[in-house]
Amino acid sequence: MALIKSISGIRGTIGGAAGEALTPIDVVKFTAAFGTWVLNQTQNRTIVVGRDARISGDMVNKLVIGTLQGLGINVIDLGLSTTPTVEMAVPARQAGGGIILTASHNPKQWNALKLLNNKGEFISDADGKLVLELAEQEAFDFAQVNNLGQVTTDEEALQKHIEAILALPLVDVDAIRAKNFRVAVDAVNSSGGFAVPMLLEALGVQKIEKLFCEPTGDFAHNPEPLPENLRDISRVMEKGHFDLGIVVDPDVDRLALVSENGSMFGEEYTLVAVADYVLQQQGGGNTVSNLSSTRALRDVTEKHGGSYAAAAVGEVNVVTMMKQTNAVIGGEGNGGIIYPELHYGRDALVGIALFLTHLAKTGKTMTALRASYPNYFISKNKIELTPEINTDQVLVQMQERYAKQPINTIDGVKIEFDKEWVHLRKSNTEPIIRIYAESESNATADHLANKIIGDIKEIISAKG
């Protein structure tokens, strides 16, 4: 059993003892804390709630809505929805905040409460700490019977979300329709199962092959859209009957693409390709991704005359940096695209529309388009430390060891070597340092990671 409390919300496994998993008691407590925070911040008595299709979603949804009503808060219930749809609905409905019930890419035994402010963006670090304090203190004041909140449903939020995407100047429906794209979709039996086909049909795509598109929440495979989990759609694509494959995670904020021959386009390159199109159409502009994302975005940005900036890992950090640098597009290397022209949140649906427009206008196949971008490989590793080792001190010594190289310390330690880099981040929950290294081949990326791991072991041995 697991329960993880963080500034952006609470997530855990269903079942078990209160305080040790995401039990009904924990759901109520943290919902009450967030609802109280919204009332304290804005005096706005409306919160938007939506969920993905996971099995526990209906139960958690009822607990959340009932708790908010008990605080005297009116709830706009979107029902089965997507994370970006909820994000857009919050400001559209002038709500004080939003709650998305999804554990994103985690397996079906997990669920979570993701918390949004009145802009439909994830709450800040400072606000998240306030919510956790309210939960810890159980500082809730529930409403009297005549002041309970009301519940209304909104079944049009997704349609409005799609209409807003179609209205974007850089989404060319005519160009997409003219290409007669044949598309396969893997939605891992969650909300993307109806959201992605609905978008594709609106974009004029007529040939859609649906894999795992029944929103039962009984995930057909590990829901994280990594190559090892996408063998079914890869086999479908290998037969040569489709132009591209689309894969989304359960709450539709991450987008992975599969090429016409069954090969992976690469989650890192979803953002690279969409950014290339946006920058090309706008005559340049600034971009942002997190420190662990591919250098290819920087290369593409500079090719178009723009500036690239790296943010600490985490969507809220990327959004903050995008606002500071006036970035026209940004996101994370996990297939998360943030397009401010629509809203400041990762959105697989707008990513699909922009990518299909790009593919249509280039006239290239998926493999040819992928080959047009700088080729990098990321090696992901970790080193486990004993609890008595001071992880922060190890990172400081690594920084000192490579002081002659360009170094970024806003989130761990990132060291650059020409076009190669390595990023060291400590875990907040266990004595682990995660090590991400990127180079122009898998072998050299692995070699760089192993060199850094060796350095860390030397530092630890010297202390011993």
N, C-alpha and C positions, 0 to 999 in steps of 0.2 A: 504494500500500500504506500502511496506517496501523496504529499500535499506540499505544494511549492507556492509560497507567498512572494510576490514581487511587486514592484512599483506599477506595473502595467496591468495587474490583475492577480487572479488566483487560479491555479490549475492543480488537478490531482486525479487520482484514480477513483472510480466509483466503488463504493462498498468499504466496509471496515469501521474502525473506531473514529469517533469525532476527534478532530484535531490531528488525525494521522492520515486522512484521505479526504476526498471531496464528498463528504456526507451531506445529507439534507441540513443538518445543523450548521455546517460550515458555509453552505450556500446561503442560508438565511442570514448568518452573521455578516458575511462580507457584502452581501447585497444591501443590508441595512446600513452598513458603514458607507458604502458608495452613495446610496440614496441620501443619507444625512449630509455627506460632503456636497452633493449637488445643491441641496436646499441651503446649506450654509454659504456656498459660493455665489449662487445666482438667484435664489428665491424662486427659481423656475420649477414648477411642479409637474413637469412632463419629462419622461424618459422613454427613448425608443429602445425596443428589445427585439433581437432577431437571433436565429440559431441555425447551425448546420444540421445535417440529418442524422447525426450519430444517435445510437440507441437510447442513451440516457437523456437526450435533448428535451423530450417532452416533459419528463419529470422535473428536470432542472428549470425548465421554462416556467412551469406552474409555481414552483417555489419562489423564483425570482419575482414573477408578476405579483403573487400574493403578498410578498414582503414589501414591495414598493407600494402597493395599495395600502398596506398597513401603516405606511409612513405618511399617507395622504397624498401620494404621488400618482398622477395620471399616467397610464402606460399606453404607448402606441405599439402594438404587437405586430411585427412583420411576419411572424411565423417562420417557416422554412425560408431562409434567405442566404445572402452572402455577406462576408465582412465588408467589402466596399459598398454594398447597397445600404447597409446600416449606417456606415460612415456618411454617406450622402444624405440619408434621410434625416439625420439629426438636425443639421442646419436648415434643411428644407422645411421641416416641421417646427422649426424654432423651439426645439427641445433644449432642456438643460444639460443633457448628456445622453449617453447610449451604453447599452451592454450587449456584447456579442457573446453568445454561448457556443464556444467552439474551442477545441484543443488543437486546432490547426492541423499540423501534419502528424500529431501523436496518434497511436493506435486507438482502437474503439473503446477500450476500457477507461480512457482519459476523457475529461471534459474540463472546461475552464470558463471563467468570466473575464472577458476582455473589456476594459473600461475606456469610454470616450468622453471628452469634454464637450462643451456646447458648440464647438466648431466641427465636431465629428472626427477629431483627431485623438490619438492615444494620449492619456493624461501624462503630465510631466513627472519627472523624478520627485520634485517637491510635493506635488499634489498626491502622488502615489503613496508617499510616506504619511501624509495626513490621513488618507483612507485606512492605511494599516494601523495607525494609532487609534483611530475611531473604533476599528474592529477589536483591537486589543483591549480597549477600555470599555467596550460595549456601550458606548455613549449614544444610545438611540432613544428617541422620544416618539413613540408611536401615536397615531392620530386617534381621536375619539370616533365613535361609531358614525356620527353624522358627517365626518370629514374624511372618510376613506376615499382613496383614489378610484378613478374609473378606468375601464379598459376599452380601448377601441382597436380594431384590426385595420391593417393597411395591406391590401392585396395588390396594390398598383405600384409599390415602391420599385420593384425590379423593372417593370415596364418603363417607369420614369428614368431609371438609371440607364437603361439601354437607349432611350430616346435622347438623353443628354450626350451619350457617346456618339450616336449617329449625327448629332448636330455639330460635332467638333469640326473645325475647318480642315484638319489634317486627316480626317477619316473620309475616304472616297468610296462611297457605296457603289457608284456606277463602275468604277475600275475593278472592284472586287467581283461584282456580279458578272462583268464581261469575261472574267477569267474562268468561270464555271469550275471553281475549285472543288475538288473532292476531298473531304475532310473526315478523319477518324477522331473520335473523342473518347477519352478515358476520364471519367469523373468519380471514380472510386466509390460509387453508390452513395454520393452525397449531393449537396445543393447544386454543384456544377452540372449534374445530370439533367436538370431542366434549364438552368441559367445559360449555359454555353450554347446548346442547340437553339434556344430562343434568340440569342444574339446572332448566331450564324444565319438563321433564317431571315432575320431583319437586315443582315448584310447581303442578302441575295444568294447565299450558299444553299444549293438544292440537294446535293449529294452528301449526306451525313451518316456515317457509320457509328452507332452508339455502343460503346463498351462500358459496362458497369455504370449505367446512367439511371438506374432505379434508385431513388433516394431512400433506401432502407436503413442506411447507417451501418449495415453489415459489410464492412470494407472487404473487397475481393482480394486485396493485397495490401501490403504495408502502404499507408497513405502518403508517405513522403515521396514526392516525385523524383526519385533518384533512378539512374539507369538500371540498377539491379532489381528495382521494383516494377519496371515497365516492360517486362518481357512479352506480355500478351499483346499490347499495341504494337510493339516492335515486330512481332511475327505477322500481324495483320499488314503492316506497312511493307514488309519484305516482299509481299506478293505483287507489289507494283500497281495496285489499283487506286491509290490515293496520293494526293499531292503533298499533304502534310498531316501530321498527327498532333493533337492538342491534348495536354494533360494538365489538370488542375488539382490542387489539394482540396480537402473537404470544405474549407470555407472560401475558396476561390480567390485567394489573394496571391497565390504563387502560380506561375505559368511555365511549364516545360514543353518543348516542342520536339517532334520526331520527324526526321527527314523522309523523303519519298522512298528511300531504300531501307528504312528501318533503323538507320543510325541515329544516335542522339544529337540533336542540334547543340545541346549543352545548356543547362540552366543559366550558367554565367553569361551566355551569349544571347539570351532572350532580351535582356536590357541593352546589351551592346547594339543589337540589330535595330531595336526600336529607337534607341537614342540616335543612331546613325541617320535614320529616316527623319526624325524630328529636327535634328540639327541641319540636315541637308535642306529641308523645306524652309526653315527659319533663317538660313544664312548664318548659322553658328549659334552660340549660346553656351552657358555654363552647365555643368553636370556634377552630380554627387553620387557616390556609392560608399559603402562602408569599407573599413580598412582591410577586410578579408576578401574583398571582391577583386575580380580580374583587372589587370592593368590595361586590358584591351579597351575598356571604356575611356580611359585617359588618352590612349592613342587615337581613338576615333574622334574624341572631343577636340584634341589639338589639331587634328587634320582639318577640321571645320573652323579653326580659328578661335575656339572657345577655351575656357579654363576649367580644369577638373579639380575638385576638392574631395578629400576623404573624411568621413565621419566615423565616430565610434560605432561599434556594432549595435544594432537595435533601430527599429523603424523610427521611433521618436527622435533619435539622434540624427538620423539621415534627414528627416523633415526639418529639424532645427537648422542644420547646415544648409539645406536647400533654400530656406527663407533668407538666411544670412548672405548667401552668394547669389540670390536671385536666379537660381538654376531653373532651366526650362524643362528638365527631366532628371530623374534620379531613381534610386532604388537600391536593391541589394542583389548580390550574386546568386541568391536562391530562386531567381525567377520572379522577384518582386519589383514591379514597375510602379513608380509614382509619377503621375503626370499632372502637375499643378493646374493646368488649364481646366481639368475636370474636378480634381480634389486632391488633398494631401494625404493619400493613403495608398498602400499597395493594392493594385487592382488588375487581376488577370483579364477581366473583360475588356477594359480599354486597351490593355496590351495586345489582346487578340485582334481587335479592330485596327490598331495602328500597324501591327505586323502584317496582317493580310493586305492592307493598303500598300505597304512597302514591297511585299512580295509581288503584288500585282503590277506595280509600276516598274519594278526592275525587270520583270519578265524572266527572272532566273528560277531555277529549281532550288529547293531547300539546300541541297549539298553545294551547289554553285554559290549561293549567297553566303553560306557558312565559310566557304573557302576564301571569300573575299575579305575576311577579317583577320587581324593578327592572331596567330595561333599560340595560346598559352595553356599550360597545364598546372593545376593546383594539387599539391600533395597535402593531405590532411592527416595529422598525427597528434599524439598526446604522450606526455610523460607523467607517470604517477609518482608522487612524492610521499614521503612519510609525514604524518601530521606535525611533527616537531620542526620540520623545515620551514623557514620563513620564505614563502613564495615571493613576496614583494621584494625582499632583499636579493633573491636570485635574479629577478628581472632587472633590478638596478645594476647588478654586476654585469649582466649581459649588455646593458646599455653602455656601460663603461668600456667593456671589451671591444665594442664596435663603434666607439665614439667618433672615428674618422668617417663613418658612413652617414648618409642622411637618415635620421631617426625621427619617428613620430611616437609620442608617448601619451596621446589623449585616451588610448584604450589599450593598456598593456604596452608592449614595445614592438614597433614595426621597423625593420631595418631594410634599407634598399641597397641593392647592388646592381647598378645600371638598370637593366630591364627585369632583373630578378628581385624578389623580395621575400622576407619571412616575417610572419606576424605571430607574436607570442602573447597569449591571453590566459590569465588564471581563471579557474572556475570559481564561482561564488559559493558553491555548495560542497565541494570536495577538493582535496589536495592534488589538483591536476593542473598542468600547464598545457594548453592546446597550442599546437604548432602548425601553422599554415604556411606553405612555401609555394611560390609560383616561379616557373621558368618556361622556356620554349620547348621543353620535352619532359615527359614523365620522369625519365631517368635523372635528369639534372635537378628537377624539383625534389625528387626523393633524396638525391645526394645532398642538396642544400639543407633539407630538413634533418637528415641524419648528422650532418656537420653540426648543426645547432644543438641537437639532442646530445651529441658528444660534449659540446661546450658546457651545457647545463650539468651533465654528469661530472665533469671536471670540477666545476664550482662546488657542487655538493660534496665531492670527495675531499676537496681542500678544507672544507668546513669540518668534515668528520675527523 
